[in-house]
């Protein structure tokens, strides 16, 4: 009886799903664009849980799953890249039982979407999971977003960038020492080490808490002892703490030990944040300038918020638009900055390490610039203001790696309660998108579309370099020019936007560039990386294995390699 009831519920659910999908299909047909049916929505919680395991089973069957097999996988955009838009055109849609997902790859239409932020809204509800410690810029409404952005943008100034440069050099030097002093051939986990480096830079920059680099070959501490350890535990379990409120993990329940450890780390992290907030408030209260860290800017915003509340209470006036940030908003934004800045930079560094190992000629090309620009071998004399603007090839490596391996592959927006017209192809035709529909600028498609990028699927950092002796426009860069004669290529508008675009772009873009360039400069000036060959493996096979590892990716919260540690790398002095 129970089995029959469960079977009936399953049949009813599947039937309802197909009916709902057809209703949405009829609604989407009004746009007059190519439509693809998908019987399961990518935001379906049950599907998110079972999808990886289910596809491991389904892929063993000799069945062509068609569009279902292509678009129902998490992170399908990485595998498909520009293929769908080449097949369906500059705009098309996935129709599911729950939603209509419109994908846009036309640069002019993408520019319009980014700039009409009152018509194409950032879906705050989709990002609610980021509110682990409080409301943040990612979940703010479009009317409240400028208040958060003003506070977060303020500390990303040149003084902070100089500190990021110095701290990144220091961490990279210690990481390189760890890699070259280990007796074992190969680094146990270069991906883990880049995460450690990124975390240490964030901790030092955000709160002036510097930590020694601890490589993957060194044993990790059993207990959370510092702010950095607490933050690392939280970020390593980011998806878990987003789905399970940390307060539940600290209750006196019979929880698994690993869960309790995450709960304690989250509680400790919040305690550290509160302590640093109080510390910074005390300094500013004494008339001092504060530490000059990100927390300084947050405390100033908190003081603004308190003054506003006091003014409203004393005057009895009506509620005015809020200013500054509350304590919960400060904590929420600190978490988001660390989450976004940690994994994105760390993963990009990890991808670049393997790509360098697979393409040794690119290492020599970057090193040529470093030898010409940096005359002094003493890291402490490497001045940010002098060197960073000149290291264009280092930045080219970052730009090219993000072109092919962006942390996220589409940037969801949502139409309002009103239909929204969207011009496609220089206004050649207009698509009217229904209310409450997801509209996604196809980031990875735009960045790999052969219409805008020559050899679009090749990792070619030289495409970003224009030589003063050449008329080439970056798409087919050469390795032959001199660094002093070069400038960086600027892509056509909205064909490259790994940090988003328009008014709501990422405030930490330059932070990431400065950190990445400093690390590369330290690593490649006097060293080269190579793949540790396996028994009976040729050098070419080893390099191919490194490249193939960068193609085997999944998407949990951000794009990452499934198993970066299947390749061991070794750094050697030249």
C-alpha positions in Angstrom: 0.0 0.0 0.0 2.7 2.4 1.0 4.8 1.5 -2.1 1.7 2.1 -4.3 1.2 5.5 -2.6 4.8 6.5 -3.1 4.7 5.4 -6.8 1.5 7.4 -7.3 3.1 10.5 -5.8 6.1 10.1 -8.1 3.9 9.7 -11.1 1.8 12.7 -10.1 4.9 14.8 -9.6 6.4 13.9 -13.0 3.0 14.5 -14.7 2.7 17.9 -13.0 6.3 18.8 -14.0 5.5 18.1 -17.6 2.3 20.1 -17.5 4.0 23.0 -15.8 6.8 22.9 -18.4 4.3 23.1 -21.2 2.6 26.0 -19.6 5.9 27.8 -19.4 6.7 26.8 -22.9 3.5 28.4 -24.2 4.4 31.6 -22.2 8.0 31.6 -23.6 6.7 31.1 -27.2 5.7 34.8 -27.3 9.3 35.8 -27.4 9.8 34.2 -30.8 13.3 32.8 -30.0 14.6 29.2 -30.0 13.3 27.2 -27.0 14.6 24.0 -25.4 12.5 21.9 -23.0 14.2 20.7 -19.8 12.0 18.6 -17.5 13.9 19.5 -14.3 14.8 23.0 -13.1 18.5 23.7 -12.2 17.3 25.2 -8.9 15.3 22.1 -7.9 16.8 21.2 -4.5 16.2 17.5 -4.9 17.9 17.5 -8.3 20.9 19.5 -7.0 21.4 16.8 -4.4 21.1 13.7 -6.7 22.4 15.1 -10.0 26.1 14.2 -9.7 25.5 10.7 -8.5 22.6 10.1 -10.9 24.7 11.1 -14.0 27.5 8.8 -12.9 25.0 6.0 -13.3 23.2 7.3 -16.4 26.5 7.8 -18.3 27.2 4.1 -18.1 24.1 3.4 -20.3 24.5 3.3 -24.1 21.9 6.0 -24.5 22.1 9.4 -26.1 20.3 11.7 -23.6 20.1 14.6 -26.1 19.3 18.1 -24.7 18.5 16.6 -21.3 22.0 15.1 -21.0 23.5 18.4 -22.2 21.6 21.0 -20.1 20.6 19.2 -16.9 24.2 18.8 -15.6 25.6 21.3 -13.1 28.0 23.6 -14.8 27.0 22.5 -18.3 28.1 25.9 -19.7 31.8 24.9 -19.2 31.4 21.8 -21.4 29.2 23.5 -24.0 30.9 27.0 -24.1 29.7 28.8 -27.3 28.2 25.7 -28.9 24.6 26.4 -27.9 24.6 30.0 -29.1 26.3 28.9 -32.4 23.4 26.5 -32.8 20.5 28.6 -31.7 21.6 32.2 -32.2 22.4 35.2 -30.0 19.4 34.5 -27.7 17.6 31.3 -26.8 15.9 29.9 -23.7 15.6 26.8 -21.5 12.1 26.1 -20.4 11.6 24.1 -17.2 8.6 23.3 -15.0 9.6 26.2 -12.6 11.2 28.9 -14.8 12.2 30.2 -18.1 15.9 30.8 -18.5 16.9 33.2 -21.3 20.5 33.1 -22.4 21.9 36.1 -24.2 25.3 36.3 -26.0 24.8 39.5 -28.1 27.2 42.1 -26.7 24.9 45.1 -27.3 22.0 43.3 -25.6 24.3 42.3 -22.7 25.4 45.9 -22.3 21.8 46.9 -22.1 21.0 44.3 -19.5 23.8 45.4 -17.3 22.9 49.1 -17.5 19.1 48.7 -17.1 19.4 47.4 -13.5 15.9 48.6 -12.6 14.5 46.4 -15.4 16.8 43.4 -15.1 17.2 42.8 -11.4 19.9 40.9 -9.6 17.9 37.9 -8.1 18.6 38.5 -4.4 16.6 35.4 -3.4 19.0 33.2 -5.4 21.9 34.6 -3.3 20.2 34.4 0.1 22.4 31.4 1.0 25.3 33.9 1.2 23.7 35.5 4.3 25.5 33.2 6.6 26.5 36.0 9.0 24.1 38.7 7.9 22.7 40.7 4.9 25.3 41.7 2.3 25.8 43.4 -1.0 25.0 40.2 -3.0 21.5 40.0 -1.5 20.7 43.7 -1.3 17.8 45.1 -3.4 18.6 47.3 -6.3 17.6 50.4 -4.3 19.7 49.3 -1.3 22.6 48.1 -3.3 24.4 51.5 -3.7 24.6 51.9 0.1 26.6 48.6 0.4 28.6 49.4 -2.7 29.7 52.8 -1.4 31.1 51.2 1.7 32.8 48.3 0.0 34.3 50.3 -2.8 35.9 52.9 -0.4 38.7 50.7 1.0 39.9 49.3 -2.4 42.2 52.3 -2.9 45.8 52.5 -3.9 47.1 52.3 -0.3 45.3 48.9 0.1 46.6 47.8 -3.3 50.2 48.6 -2.2 49.6 46.4 0.9 48.1 43.6 -1.2 51.2 43.7 -3.5 53.6 43.5 -0.6 51.7 40.8 1.2 51.2 38.7 -2.0 55.0 38.9 -2.7 55.7 37.8 0.9 53.3 34.9 0.7 54.5 33.8 -2.7 58.1 33.9 -1.6 57.3 31.6 1.4 55.2 29.3 -0.9 58.0 29.0 -3.4 60.5 28.2 -0.5 58.1 25.5 0.6 57.8 24.1 -2.9 61.6 24.1 -3.7 62.8 22.9 -0.3 60.7 19.7 -0.1 62.7 16.6 -0.6 59.8 14.7 -2.3 59.5 15.2 -6.0 56.4 17.3 -6.7 54.1 19.4 -4.6 51.5 17.3 -2.7 48.7 19.8 -3.5 49.4 23.0 -5.4 45.7 23.8 -5.5 45.5 23.6 -1.7 48.6 25.8 -1.5 47.1 28.5 -3.7 44.1 28.5 -1.5 46.3 29.0 1.6 48.1 31.9 -0.1 44.9 33.6 -1.1 43.5 33.2 2.4 46.6 34.6 4.0 46.5 37.6 1.7 42.9 38.3 2.5 43.5 37.9 6.3 46.4 40.4 6.2 44.7 42.9 3.9 41.3 42.8 5.6 42.3 42.8 9.2 46.0 43.3 9.4 46.5 39.7 10.6 49.6 38.3 8.9 50.3 34.6 9.0 53.2 32.4 7.9 52.6 30.3 4.8 51.9 26.6 5.7 52.2 24.3 2.7 50.3 21.2 1.9 53.3 19.1 2.8 53.1 20.4 6.4 50.6 18.9 8.8 47.5 21.0 9.4 46.5 21.9 13.1 43.9 19.7 14.7 42.2 22.6 16.4 41.1 26.1 15.2 43.4 28.5 16.9 43.3 31.8 15.0 41.1 34.0 12.9 42.8 32.6 9.8 42.1 29.0 10.9 38.5 29.8 11.7 38.0 31.5 8.3 39.7 28.6 6.5 37.4 26.1 8.1 34.3 28.1 7.2 35.4 28.7 3.6 36.4 25.0 3.1 32.9 24.1 4.2 31.1 27.1 2.6 28.3 25.2 0.9 27.6 23.3 4.1 27.4 26.5 6.3 25.2 28.1 3.6 22.7 25.3 3.8 22.8 24.5 7.5 22.6 27.6 9.8 25.9 27.7 11.9 23.9 28.2 15.1 22.4 24.8 14.7 25.9 23.3 14.6 26.7 24.7 18.1 23.7 23.2 19.8 24.4 20.5 22.4 23.2 17.7 20.0 24.7 14.4 19.0 26.2 15.8 15.9 29.1 14.3 13.9 32.4 15.6 15.1 33.2 17.2 11.8 29.9 19.1 11.9 30.6 20.4 15.4 34.1 21.5 14.3 32.5 23.6 11.5 30.0 25.1 13.9 32.7 26.0 16.3 34.8 27.6 13.6 31.8 29.7 12.4 31.2 30.8 16.0 34.9 31.6 16.5 35.0 33.5 13.2 32.0 35.7 14.3 33.7 36.3 17.6 37.0 37.3 15.9 35.0 39.7 13.7 33.3 41.3 16.7 36.6 41.6 18.5 38.3 43.3 15.5 35.2 45.6 15.1 35.5 46.7 18.7 39.3 47.1 18.4 38.9 49.3 15.3 36.0 51.3 16.9 38.2 52.0 19.9 41.1 53.3 17.8 38.9 55.6 15.8 37.2 56.7 19.0 40.6 57.8 20.4 41.0 60.1 17.3 43.5 57.7 15.7 43.4 56.8 12.0 42.8 53.1 12.6 44.7 50.2 10.9 43.8 51.3 7.4 42.3 47.9 6.7 39.0 46.9 5.3 37.6 46.9 8.8 38.4 50.6 9.1 36.0 51.4 6.3 33.3 49.2 7.9 33.6 50.9 11.3 33.3 54.3 9.7 30.1 53.0 7.9 28.9 51.7 11.3 29.5 55.0 12.9 27.5 56.7 10.2 24.6 54.3 10.8 24.6 55.0 14.5 24.7 58.8 14.1 21.8 58.5 11.7 19.7 56.5 14.2 20.5 58.9 17.0 19.5 61.9 14.8 16.2 60.3 13.9 15.4 59.5 17.5 16.3 63.0 18.8 14.5 64.9 16.1 11.4 62.6 15.9 11.6 62.9 12.2 10.3 60.2 9.9 12.5 57.4 8.7 15.0 58.5 6.1 16.8 56.1 3.7 19.4 54.2 5.7 23.1 55.1 5.5 26.1 53.2 6.6 26.0 49.6 7.7 24.6 47.7 10.7 26.8 45.2 12.6 25.1 42.3 10.9 25.6 43.8 7.5 29.3 44.3 8.3 29.7 40.7 9.2 27.7 39.6 6.2 29.8 41.6 3.8 33.1 40.4 5.5 32.1 36.9 4.8 31.1 37.6 1.1 34.4 39.4 0.5 36.4 36.5 1.8 34.3 33.9 0.0 34.4 35.7 -3.3 38.1 36.8 -3.1 39.4 33.5 -1.7 38.2 30.8 -4.1 38.2 32.9 -7.2 41.8 34.0 -7.0 43.0 30.6 -5.6 41.3 28.7 -8.4 42.6 31.0 -11.1 46.1 30.6 -9.8 45.7 26.8 -9.7 44.5 26.7 -13.3 47.4 28.9 -14.4 49.9 26.6 -12.7 48.8 23.6 -14.8 48.5 25.7 -18.0 52.1 26.9 -17.5 53.3 23.4 -17.0 51.5 22.3 -20.2 52.9 25.4 -22.1 56.5 26.0 -21.1 57.0 28.5 -23.9 54.5 30.8 -22.1 56.6 30.6 -18.9 59.7 31.8 -20.9 57.6 34.6 -22.5 56.4 35.9 -19.0 59.9 35.5 -17.6 61.4 37.6 -20.4 59.2 40.5 -19.2 60.1 39.9 -15.6 63.9 40.0 -16.4 63.5 43.2 -18.4 61.2 45.1 -15.9 62.6 43.8 -12.6 66.3 44.5 -12.3 66.7 43.9 -8.5 66.3 40.4 -7.2 65.4 41.7 -3.7 61.6 41.2 -3.3 61.5 43.9 -0.6 62.6 46.5 -3.2 59.8 45.6 -5.7 57.7 48.7 -5.7 54.0 48.3 -6.5 53.7 51.8 -8.2 56.7 51.2 -10.4 56.3 47.5 -11.3 52.6 46.6 -11.5 51.7 48.9 -14.4 54.7 47.5 -16.4 54.0 43.8 -15.9 51.5 43.5 -18.8 52.3 39.9 -19.7 51.6 38.8 -16.1 48.2 40.5 -16.4 47.7 38.9 -19.8 48.0 35.5 -18.2 45.3 36.4 -15.6 43.0 37.8 -18.3 43.4 34.8 -20.5 42.9 32.3 -17.7 39.7 34.0 -16.6 38.5 34.1 -20.2 38.5 30.3 -20.4 38.0 29.4 -16.8 35.8 32.1 -15.2 34.6 31.3 -11.6 31.0 31.7 -12.7 29.7 31.2 -16.3 26.5 33.2 -16.4 25.3 36.2 -14.5 21.6 35.8 -13.7 19.2 38.8 -13.8 15.4 38.7 -13.5 12.8 40.7 -15.2 10.3 42.7 -13.1 6.6 42.4 -13.0 6.5 44.1 -16.4 7.5 42.7 -19.8 11.0 44.0 -20.8 12.0 44.7 -24.5 15.5 43.8 -25.3 17.2 44.8 -28.6 19.3 42.2 -30.3 22.0 42.8 -32.9 22.4 46.6 -33.1 18.6 46.9 -32.7 17.9 44.8 -35.8 15.1 43.1 -33.8 13.5 43.3 -30.4 12.6 40.5 -28.1 9.9 41.2 -25.5 10.8 39.1 -22.4 7.8 38.2 -20.2 7.6 39.2 -16.5 9.5 37.2 -13.8 11.8 35.5 -16.3 15.5 34.7 -15.7 17.8 36.5 -18.2 21.4 35.4 -18.2 24.2 37.2 -20.0 26.2 34.2 -21.2 29.7 35.1 -19.9 31.6 32.0 -21.0 29.9 32.0 -24.5 30.9 35.7 -25.1 34.4 34.9 -23.9 34.8 31.9 -26.2 32.7 32.8 -29.2 34.7 32.5 -32.5 33.1 35.7 -33.8 35.0 37.7 -31.2 38.0 35.6 -30.4 40.4 33.9 -32.9 41.4 30.4 -31.8 38.8 30.9 -29.2 39.4 27.7 -27.2 43.2 28.0 -27.0 44.9 29.4 -23.9 47.0 32.1 -25.5 47.9 34.9 -23.1 49.8 36.7 -26.0 46.4 37.6 -27.5 46.2 40.3 -24.9 49.4 42.0 -25.9 49.7 44.6 -28.6 53.2 45.5 -29.7 53.8 49.1 -30.8 55.6 47.7 -33.8 52.5 45.7 -34.8 49.0 46.6 -36.0 47.5 43.3 -34.6 44.5 43.8 -32.4 45.2 41.2 -29.7 43.2 38.3 -31.1 46.3 36.6 -32.5 49.1 37.8 -30.3 52.7 37.0 -31.0 55.4 35.9 -28.6 58.0 37.9 -30.5 57.7 41.5 -29.4 59.7 43.3 -26.6 57.9 44.0 -23.3 58.8 47.7 -23.4 57.0 48.1 -26.7 53.7 46.5 -25.5 50.3 47.6 -24.4 47.3 45.5 -23.2 44.5 44.7 -25.6 41.0 46.0 -24.8 38.3 43.6 -26.0 35.1 44.7 -27.7 32.4 45.9 -25.2 30.7 43.0 -23.4 32.7 40.2 -25.0 34.7 39.9 -21.8 33.3 40.4 -18.3 34.6 38.0 -15.7 34.1 40.7 -13.0 30.6 41.5 -14.4 30.0 44.8 -16.0 27.9 48.0 -15.7 27.2 49.7 -12.4 27.1 46.4 -10.4 30.5 45.2 -11.4 32.9 43.6 -8.9 34.7 46.2 -6.6 37.5 43.7 -6.0 38.7 43.4 -9.6 41.9 45.3 -9.2 42.6 43.5 -5.8 42.6 40.2 -7.7 44.9 41.6 -10.5 47.4 42.9 -8.1 47.6 39.7 -6.0 47.8 37.5 -9.1 50.5 39.6 -10.8 52.6 39.8 -7.6 52.5 36.0 -7.2 53.4 35.3 -10.8 56.3 37.8 -10.7 57.7 36.1 -7.6 57.3 32.5 -9.0 58.5 33.0 -12.6 61.4 35.5 -12.4 63.9 32.8 -11.5 61.9 29.5 -11.5 60.0 27.3 -13.9 57.3 24.7 -13.3 57.1 21.3 -14.9 54.9 18.2 -14.5 56.3 15.3 -12.5 56.1 12.4 -15.0 54.6 9.1 -14.1 56.4 5.8 -14.9 56.5 5.1 -18.6 55.1 8.6 -19.4 56.7 10.8 -22.0 57.1 14.5 -21.3 54.5 15.4 -24.0 52.0 12.9 -22.4 52.7 14.5 -19.0 52.0 18.0 -20.3 48.8 16.7 -22.0 47.7 15.2 -18.7 48.2 18.7 -17.1 46.0 20.3 -19.8 43.4 17.6 -19.6 43.0 18.1 -15.9 42.0 21.8 -16.5 39.2 20.5 -18.8 37.8 18.1 -16.1 35.8 20.6 -14.0 32.6 20.8 -12.0 30.6 23.6 -10.5 29.8 23.5 -6.8 29.6 27.2 -6.0 32.3 28.2 -8.4 34.2 26.5 -11.2 37.0 24.3 -10.1 39.0 21.3 -11.2 37.6 18.0 -10.1 40.9 16.5 -9.2 43.8 18.9 -9.6 46.0 16.7 -7.4 46.2 14.0 -10.0 49.0 16.1 -11.4 52.1 16.8 -9.3 54.1 19.9 -10.2 57.7 20.7 -9.4 59.3 24.1 -9.4 63.0 24.4 -10.3 65.4 27.4 -10.3 66.8 28.4 -13.7 
